[in-house]
Amino acid sequence: MKYDKPFLTYLEQIELLKKRGMIISNNDFAIHALNTISYYDLVNRYKIHFMDANDQFRSNLSIEYLYLFSLFDHKVQAFILKYSGMIETLFKTRFAYILSEEYGVDKNDYLNPIHYETRLRPHGVTFKSTVEIINHQLDPSQIKDPSKYYCQHHNHIPAWILFKNISMGNSINLFRLLKPSIKRKVVDALLPSSSLQYNQKSNYVTLSLNAIREFRNFVAHNLNFTNLRITGKRKIPPEILWNLLRTPLIQREKKKITASDKEALQGIYGVMLAILSFLDDAYLRSLFIEEFLVIISNDRDEELFDEYSQITAIPADIKNRFLKYYKILQSFEGK
């Protein structure tokens, strides 16, 4: 059989790239790029942005530029990975606190079916299936620390320990299944200062946490992060985000969010703002902004970001927006 995607040596890959119009003046560097990042991640991942319909690279595109662009992309991904992990911890911590406060520290009590809806319609998530997944993590052949340690040395596994061993997705499903009286307390713990109605906040928490989780998973599994968009019924509600953060982070004209910002909020920028909305502390929000601005701090990174912002729909003026918001945060910290 003649395979349509045969194995190619690094030199053969380089020749293919040259035939397609990529500028490669140093084969040693090209080999380094290809055996560090891989042909697929370096070329195929970005081909929709850098190649035409005939599989020819745009003029004057060098492998050095594509290599730097990929590294820049991974800087942003590492940033998102760090803060999505922080939000997962924040969510699980506050969720576990409410469960423990209301129902105690025994798993049979805080996971008692009477505290949860049987099924989420029309989504099909059930309490039974969610708990089965959780219990599978506690099986002797599967259990890991810290739950394993508690199982061996204590007479119960409290929620704040159990949650360390279950996925963010299962934690979100458990939250969604909560009956309203307790769910309201978790929502208020996550968005304590919001003036939004409970149903708006509850819906926002679910959608934004799932969006953060999806972007985090794309980073963790090395998927096409730059092209990811959360659309349709799964998207983070733009007007809710505006209510939580407002200008200068989100732009409005005639009391409506601009079309360009609506597009931006479906991608990385929407997840960044969702993360900010859960960091309900001026210091943490300031730190978030400081660390992102470092990513685009030097001239080379600013040049790369110009192209990156077009591909990801991040607002081109994000630096100015963040600097203005940073000044607002500093005024809060000074009080």
C-alpha positions as CSV (number, residue, x, y, z in Angstrom):
1,M,0.0,0.0,0.0
2,K,1.2,3.5,-0.8
3,Y,0.5,5.6,2.2
4,D,-0.6,9.2,1.7
5,K,1.3,10.4,4.8
6,P,4.6,8.5,4.7
7,F,7.4,8.9,7.1
8,L,9.9,11.7,6.2
9,T,13.3,12.2,7.6
10,Y,14.0,15.7,8.9
11,L,15.9,16.6,5.7
12,E,13.0,15.4,3.7
13,Q,10.6,17.5,5.8
14,I,12.9,20.5,5.2
15,E,12.8,20.0,1.5
16,L,9.0,19.7,1.5
17,L,8.8,23.0,3.5
18,K,11.1,24.7,1.0
19,K,9.0,23.5,-1.9
20,R,6.0,25.1,-0.2
21,G,7.7,28.4,0.0
22,M,9.1,28.5,3.6
23,I,12.4,30.3,4.0
24,I,15.0,28.0,5.5
25,S,18.5,29.3,5.5
26,N,19.9,27.1,8.3
27,N,19.2,23.4,8.1
28,D,20.6,22.7,11.6
29,F,18.2,25.2,13.1
30,A,15.3,23.7,11.1
31,I,16.1,20.2,12.3
32,H,16.2,21.6,15.9
33,A,12.8,23.2,15.4
34,L,11.3,20.0,13.9
35,N,12.6,17.6,16.5
36,T,11.7,20.0,19.4
37,I,8.2,21.1,18.4
38,S,7.3,18.5,15.6
39,Y,6.2,19.1,12.1
40,Y,2.6,18.8,12.9
41,D,2.6,21.3,15.8
42,L,4.9,23.7,14.0
43,V,3.3,23.6,10.5
44,N,-0.1,21.9,10.4
45,R,-1.4,23.6,13.5
46,Y,-0.9,27.1,12.0
47,K,-1.3,26.3,8.3
48,I,-4.7,27.8,8.1
49,H,-3.2,31.1,9.0
50,F,0.1,31.0,7.2
51,M,-0.6,28.9,4.0
52,D,-2.9,29.5,1.0
53,A,-5.4,27.0,-0.5
54,N,-2.6,25.5,-2.6
55,D,-0.5,24.6,0.5
56,Q,2.0,27.4,-0.2
57,F,3.3,29.5,2.6
58,R,2.8,33.3,2.5
59,S,5.8,35.2,1.2
60,N,8.8,35.9,3.4
61,L,7.7,33.4,6.1
62,S,10.8,31.8,7.7
63,I,11.0,28.8,9.9
64,E,12.6,31.0,12.6
65,Y,9.5,33.2,12.7
66,L,7.1,30.2,12.9
67,Y,9.3,28.7,15.7
68,L,9.1,31.9,17.7
69,F,5.4,32.2,17.0
70,S,4.9,28.6,18.4
71,L,6.9,29.4,21.5
72,F,4.9,32.6,22.0
73,D,1.7,30.5,21.7
74,H,3.0,28.1,24.4
75,K,3.8,31.1,26.7
76,V,0.1,32.1,26.6
77,Q,-0.9,28.5,27.0
78,A,1.3,28.1,30.1
79,F,-0.3,31.3,31.5
80,I,-3.8,30.0,31.0
81,L,-2.8,26.6,32.4
82,K,-1.5,28.2,35.6
83,Y,-4.6,30.3,36.3
84,S,-7.1,27.7,35.2
85,G,-5.5,25.5,37.8
86,M,-5.9,28.3,40.4
87,I,-9.6,28.7,39.5
88,E,-10.2,24.9,39.8
89,T,-8.7,25.0,43.3
90,L,-10.8,28.0,44.2
91,F,-14.0,26.5,42.9
92,K,-13.4,23.1,44.6
93,T,-12.3,24.8,47.9
94,R,-15.4,26.9,48.2
95,F,-17.7,24.2,47.0
96,A,-16.3,21.7,49.5
97,Y,-16.5,24.3,52.3
98,I,-20.3,24.8,51.7
99,L,-20.9,21.0,51.5
100,S,-19.0,20.4,54.7
101,E,-20.6,23.3,56.6
102,E,-24.1,22.1,55.6
103,Y,-23.7,18.3,55.6
104,G,-20.6,17.3,57.5
105,V,-17.4,15.5,56.6
106,D,-18.8,12.0,55.8
107,K,-19.0,11.1,52.1
108,N,-22.3,9.3,52.7
109,D,-23.7,12.5,54.1
110,Y,-22.4,15.2,51.7
111,L,-23.1,12.9,48.7
112,N,-26.5,11.8,49.9
113,P,-28.9,11.7,46.9
114,I,-31.5,13.8,48.8
115,H,-29.3,16.9,48.4
116,Y,-29.1,16.6,44.6
117,E,-31.3,16.5,41.6
118,T,-31.7,13.1,40.0
119,R,-31.0,14.3,36.5
120,L,-30.2,17.4,34.6
121,R,-32.5,17.9,31.7
122,P,-32.0,18.1,28.7
123,H,-28.2,17.4,29.2
124,G,-28.6,13.9,30.5
125,V,-26.1,14.2,33.4
126,T,-27.4,12.2,36.3
127,F,-26.4,12.1,39.9
128,K,-26.1,8.3,39.8
129,S,-23.5,8.4,36.9
130,T,-21.6,11.3,38.5
131,V,-21.3,9.4,41.8
132,E,-20.3,6.2,40.1
133,I,-17.4,8.1,38.5
134,I,-16.4,9.5,41.9
135,N,-16.6,6.1,43.5
136,H,-14.5,4.6,40.8
137,Q,-11.7,7.0,41.8
138,L,-11.9,5.5,45.3
139,D,-11.6,1.9,44.2
140,P,-8.6,0.3,45.8
141,S,-7.0,-0.2,42.3
142,Q,-7.5,3.4,41.4
143,I,-7.4,5.5,44.6
144,K,-4.6,8.1,44.9
145,D,-3.3,10.5,47.5
146,P,-4.6,12.4,49.4
147,S,-7.8,10.3,49.4
148,K,-5.8,7.1,49.6
149,Y,-4.0,8.4,52.8
150,Y,-7.3,9.4,54.4
151,C,-8.8,6.0,53.5
152,Q,-5.9,4.2,55.2
153,H,-5.4,6.5,58.2
154,H,-8.7,8.2,59.0
155,N,-12.3,7.1,59.3
156,H,-13.7,9.3,56.6
157,I,-12.8,11.3,53.5
158,P,-14.0,14.9,53.8
159,A,-15.1,16.8,50.7
160,W,-12.0,19.0,50.6
161,I,-9.8,15.9,50.3
162,L,-12.1,14.0,47.9
163,F,-12.3,16.9,45.5
164,K,-8.5,16.7,45.0
165,N,-9.0,13.3,43.3
166,I,-11.9,14.0,41.1
167,S,-11.8,15.9,37.8
168,M,-13.0,19.5,37.4
169,G,-15.6,18.2,35.0
170,N,-17.1,15.9,37.6
171,S,-16.9,18.7,40.2
172,I,-18.9,21.0,37.9
173,N,-21.5,18.3,37.3
174,L,-21.9,17.7,41.0
175,F,-22.3,21.5,41.4
176,R,-25.0,21.6,38.7
177,L,-26.9,18.7,40.3
178,L,-27.1,20.5,43.7
179,K,-30.6,21.4,44.9
180,P,-31.2,25.2,44.7
181,S,-30.9,26.1,48.4
182,I,-27.3,24.9,48.7
183,K,-26.4,25.7,45.1
184,R,-27.2,29.3,45.8
185,K,-24.7,29.4,48.7
186,V,-22.0,28.0,46.4
187,V,-22.8,30.5,43.7
188,D,-22.7,33.4,46.2
189,A,-19.3,32.1,47.5
190,L,-17.9,32.2,44.0
191,L,-19.4,35.5,43.0
192,P,-19.9,37.3,46.4
193,S,-20.2,40.9,45.2
194,S,-22.3,40.5,42.1
195,S,-25.7,42.2,41.8
196,L,-26.9,39.7,39.2
197,Q,-30.0,37.5,39.8
198,Y,-29.3,34.0,41.1
199,N,-30.3,32.2,37.9
200,Q,-27.9,34.5,35.9
201,K,-25.0,33.8,38.3
202,S,-25.6,30.1,38.4
203,N,-25.7,29.8,34.6
204,Y,-22.6,32.0,34.3
205,V,-20.7,29.9,36.9
206,T,-21.5,26.7,35.0
207,L,-20.7,28.0,31.5
208,S,-17.5,29.9,32.5
209,L,-16.1,27.1,34.5
210,N,-16.7,24.7,31.6
211,A,-15.0,27.1,29.2
212,I,-12.0,27.4,31.5
213,R,-11.9,23.7,31.8
214,E,-12.0,23.2,28.0
215,F,-9.2,25.6,27.3
216,R,-7.2,24.0,30.1
217,N,-7.7,20.6,28.6
218,F,-6.6,21.8,25.1
219,V,-3.4,23.0,26.7
220,A,-2.9,19.8,28.7
221,H,-3.5,17.6,25.6
222,N,-1.5,19.8,23.2
223,L,-4.6,20.4,21.0
224,N,-5.2,23.4,18.7
225,F,-5.5,26.1,21.4
226,T,-5.4,29.1,19.1
227,N,-8.5,28.1,17.1
228,L,-10.6,27.0,20.0
229,R,-13.9,29.0,20.4
230,I,-16.8,28.4,22.8
231,T,-20.0,29.2,20.9
232,G,-23.7,28.6,20.9
233,K,-25.4,27.6,24.1
234,R,-22.0,26.8,25.7
235,K,-20.5,30.3,25.3
236,I,-19.8,32.5,28.3
237,P,-22.6,35.1,28.4
238,P,-21.1,38.4,27.2
239,E,-23.5,40.7,29.0
240,I,-22.9,38.8,32.3
241,L,-19.2,39.2,31.8
242,W,-19.7,42.9,31.2
243,N,-21.8,43.2,34.3
244,L,-19.0,41.6,36.4
245,L,-16.0,43.5,34.9
246,R,-17.2,46.4,32.7
247,T,-15.0,48.8,30.9
248,P,-12.1,49.1,30.1
249,L,-12.0,45.3,29.8
250,I,-15.1,45.1,27.6
251,Q,-16.1,47.8,25.1
252,R,-19.6,48.9,24.5
253,E,-21.2,51.2,22.0
254,K,-24.8,52.5,22.4
255,K,-25.1,50.2,25.5
256,K,-24.3,47.1,23.5
257,I,-21.0,45.1,23.5
258,T,-19.2,45.7,20.2
259,A,-19.2,43.0,17.6
260,S,-15.4,42.6,17.8
261,D,-15.6,42.1,21.6
262,K,-18.4,39.6,21.3
263,E,-16.1,37.6,18.9
264,A,-13.2,38.0,21.3
265,L,-15.2,36.7,24.3
266,Q,-15.8,33.4,22.5
267,G,-12.0,32.7,22.5
268,I,-9.0,33.0,24.8
269,Y,-10.0,36.5,25.9
270,G,-13.3,35.4,27.2
271,V,-11.6,32.7,29.3
272,M,-9.1,35.3,30.6
273,L,-11.9,37.5,31.7
274,A,-13.8,34.6,33.2
275,I,-10.7,33.8,35.3
276,L,-10.5,37.4,36.4
277,S,-14.1,37.4,37.5
278,F,-13.5,34.5,39.9
279,L,-10.3,36.1,41.3
280,D,-12.3,38.3,43.6
281,D,-9.3,40.1,45.1
282,A,-7.5,43.1,43.7
283,Y,-4.1,41.7,44.4
284,L,-4.7,38.5,42.5
285,R,-6.2,40.3,39.6
286,S,-3.3,42.7,39.6
287,L,-0.9,39.7,39.5
288,F,-2.8,38.2,36.6
289,I,-2.5,41.3,34.6
290,E,1.2,41.8,35.5
291,E,2.1,38.3,34.4
292,F,0.2,38.6,31.1
293,L,1.8,41.9,30.3
294,V,5.3,40.3,30.8
295,I,4.4,37.9,28.0
296,I,4.2,40.8,25.6
297,S,6.8,42.9,27.2
298,N,9.6,43.1,24.6
299,D,9.5,44.3,21.0
300,R,9.7,40.8,19.5
301,D,6.9,39.6,21.6
302,E,4.7,42.6,20.7
303,E,5.3,41.9,17.0
304,L,4.3,38.3,17.5
305,F,1.3,39.3,19.6
306,D,0.0,41.5,16.7
307,E,-0.3,38.4,14.6
308,Y,-1.4,36.2,17.5
309,S,-4.3,38.6,18.4
310,Q,-5.6,38.4,14.9
311,I,-5.6,34.6,14.9
312,T,-7.2,34.3,18.4
313,A,-9.4,37.4,18.3
314,I,-7.8,38.8,21.4
315,P,-8.4,42.5,21.3
316,A,-5.3,44.2,19.7
317,D,-5.5,46.9,22.4
318,I,-5.5,44.5,25.3
319,K,-2.3,46.0,26.7
320,N,-4.0,49.4,27.0
321,R,-7.1,47.8,28.5
322,F,-5.1,45.9,31.0
323,L,-3.0,48.9,32.0
324,K,-6.1,51.0,32.6
325,Y,-7.8,48.2,34.6
326,Y,-4.5,47.7,36.6
327,K,-4.6,51.4,37.7
328,I,-8.2,50.9,38.9
329,L,-7.1,47.8,40.9
330,Q,-4.2,49.7,42.4
331,S,-6.6,52.3,43.7
332,F,-8.5,49.6,45.5
333,E,-5.3,48.1,46.9
334,G,-4.3,51.4,48.3
335,K,-7.5,51.8,50.4
